[in-house]
Amino acid sequence: MIVRIRLFGQLREWAGADVLETALADGATVEDALSELGRSAALEGLLDRLPVRMAVNRVIADGETALHPDDELALLPPLSGGAGQHVRVTDSPIVAAEVTDAVRRPGAGAVVTFEGTVRDVEFLDYEAYRAMAEEQIARILSEAIERHGLEEAAAEHRVGRVALGEPGVVVAVSAAHRDAAFAGAREVIDQIKARAPIWKRELDRGEARWVAGEHVSL
């Protein structure tokens, strides 16, 4: 089936077109369309770096939304009036260097990157209320930018199974000076752990247990 994809802002400029069309198998979802676009010459790599929202026939959608022939899928980059930070909750491995690159700015004399890696157990299984988690993390980044005068901030968090030694979360911030960068990075990771609706289960030697957390006001 053929699905029509509308592009706006940075996406339109990058692709050099307002509208793209892609052929998908019957029963494909929005996530399938995004995967196909991510491999295309028009948008190769950009969707991994730029957080977007999706709408199908002018209704906000998620990755599991089914697509049908002649549907219109719109990709919406961050609005100019809102937070434009790099935020991603993903089941793909996190590349820390890419998160760090997202915060590099000409005025940044200090860049701090934090990697939270799996330790002591064979695996962690992360589960998230993904849309809400991304909204909360974006809010946390915006608050840290304002409070510490950061140049930029970014964060990615894994869902699914993460092996010993692999990063489950990566945070990067940039600032003119190191004190602000260190303070901003510490605040972001602490607030993500406290406020983002993400849960983890430890798996080790055939045993599994959920890691206790705490309820906080969102």
Secondary structure as GFF3:
##gff-version 3
##sequence-region A 1 218
A	DSSP	beta_strand	2	7	.	.	.	ID=ss1
A	DSSP	alpha_helix	9	15	.	.	.	ID=ss2
A	DSSP	beta_strand	19	23	.	.	.	ID=ss3
A	DSSP	alpha_helix	30	39	.	.	.	ID=ss4
A	DSSP	alpha_helix	46	49	.	.	.	ID=ss5
A	DSSP	beta_strand	53	56	.	.	.	ID=ss6
A	DSSP	beta_strand	59	61	.	.	.	ID=ss7
A	DSSP	beta_strand	72	76	.	.	.	ID=ss8
A	DSSP	beta_strand	86	90	.	.	.	ID=ss9
A	DSSP	alpha_helix	96	101	.	.	.	ID=ss10
A	DSSP	beta_strand	110	117	.	.	.	ID=ss11
A	DSSP	beta_strand	123	128	.	.	.	ID=ss12
A	DSSP	alpha_helix	130	148	.	.	.	ID=ss13
A	DSSP	beta_strand	152	158	.	.	.	ID=ss14
A	DSSP	beta_strand	160	163	.	.	.	ID=ss15
A	DSSP	beta_strand	167	175	.	.	.	ID=ss16
A	DSSP	alpha_helix	178	195	.	.	.	ID=ss17
A	DSSP	beta_strand	198	204	.	.	.	ID=ss18
A	DSSP	beta_strand	207	210	.	.	.	ID=ss19
###
